[in-house]
C-alpha cells in the first residue's frame, strides 16, 4: 500500500544565535512580511506557507526544514523506509502521540512527514 504524500504549510528556518536577530529583522523590516497572527513564535506569512524562524543555538549555519502531509503516517513511513529514506526522530522531539516523524532527503534536508490536523 502506498500513501499520497503532499507538501505541507510550514517551512522552518533553523538559524544560529549569532545570525538570529538580523535574520528576523530581514523578514520583518526589509521584506516587511506579515507576522503569523496569534502566535508567540516568530513566523511570517510566506505566500500560502508559513515561514518559522527558529533560533538554533547549537548550529553553525542555517538550515531549512520542510513539512509534508500524509493521510496515514504509518503507511507513509513504511513507504519511505522501503525506498531507503533515512529517518531520525531524535533530531527534535515531536511529543507523545504525535503522528509524524523526521526524514532526510538525499541532500540532507530535514522533512517532517506527518498527518495533517485535518485532511
C-alpha positions in Angstrom: 0.0 0.0 0.0 1.3 3.5 -0.8 0.5 6.8 0.8 -0.2 10.1 -1.1 2.3 12.5 0.3 1.9 16.2 -0.4 3.6 19.4 0.6 2.7 21.0 3.9 2.2 24.5 5.0 5.2 25.1 7.3 8.8 25.9 6.5 11.2 26.1 9.4 14.5 28.1 9.1 16.9 27.0 11.9 19.2 30.0 12.4 22.3 30.1 14.6 22.1 32.5 17.6 24.7 34.9 16.1 22.5 35.4 13.0 19.1 35.2 14.5 18.2 38.8 15.3 19.4 40.1 11.9 17.5 37.3 10.1 14.3 38.1 11.8 14.8 41.8 11.0 15.4 40.9 7.4 11.9 39.3 7.0 10.2 41.9 9.3 11.9 45.2 8.3 13.4 44.7 4.9 10.8 42.4 3.2 8.0 43.6 5.5 6.3 40.2 5.6 3.3 40.0 7.8 3.7 38.0 11.1 1.7 34.8 11.6 -1.1 36.1 13.8 -1.8 35.0 17.3 1.4 33.0 17.8 4.3 33.7 20.2 6.8 32.0 17.9 8.5 34.1 15.2 6.7 33.2 11.9 5.8 35.1 8.8 3.2 34.6 6.1 5.1 33.4 3.1 2.6 33.1 0.2 0.4 30.1 1.0 3.0 28.9 3.5 4.2 29.9 7.0 8.0 30.6 7.4 9.1 30.0 11.0 12.4 31.4 12.2 13.8 29.2 14.9 16.8 30.2 17.0 19.2 27.2 16.9 22.0 27.8 19.5 23.9 24.6 18.6 24.0 25.3 14.9 26.9 26.9 13.0 24.9 27.6 9.8 21.3 27.9 8.9 19.1 25.1 7.7 15.7 24.8 6.1 13.3 22.1 7.3 10.2 21.3 5.3 6.8 19.8 6.1 5.0 17.0 4.2 1.5 15.7 4.8 0.3 12.1 4.5 -3.2 10.8 5.3 -1.7 7.9 7.3 1.7 8.4 8.8 2.5 4.7 9.4 1.9 3.9 5.7 4.0 6.8 4.6 6.8 6.0 7.0 6.8 2.4 5.7 6.8 3.6 2.1 9.8 6.0 2.8 11.7 3.3 4.7 11.2 0.8 1.9 12.7 3.4 -0.5 15.8 3.7 1.7 14.9 7.2 3.1 16.7 7.9 6.4 14.5 8.6 9.4 15.8 10.2 12.6 13.3 11.2 15.2 16.0 12.1 17.7 16.8 15.5 16.0 13.8 17.3 17.7 11.1 15.9 20.0 7.6 15.8 18.4 5.7 14.9 21.6 3.8 11.9 22.8 1.2 10.6 20.4 2.3 12.9 17.5 1.6 11.1 14.2 4.7 12.0 12.3 8.5 11.7 12.1 11.7 13.3 10.7 13.2 12.1 7.4 16.1 13.4 5.3 16.2 13.8 1.5 19.5 12.7 -0.2 20.9 16.2 0.2 20.4 16.1 4.0 17.4 18.5 4.1 15.1 17.6 7.0 11.4 16.8 6.2 8.7 16.4 8.9 6.3 13.9 7.5 3.0 13.9 9.4 -0.7 13.5 9.4 -2.4 16.9 8.9 -4.7 18.3 11.6 -7.5 18.0 9.0 -7.1 16.3 5.6 
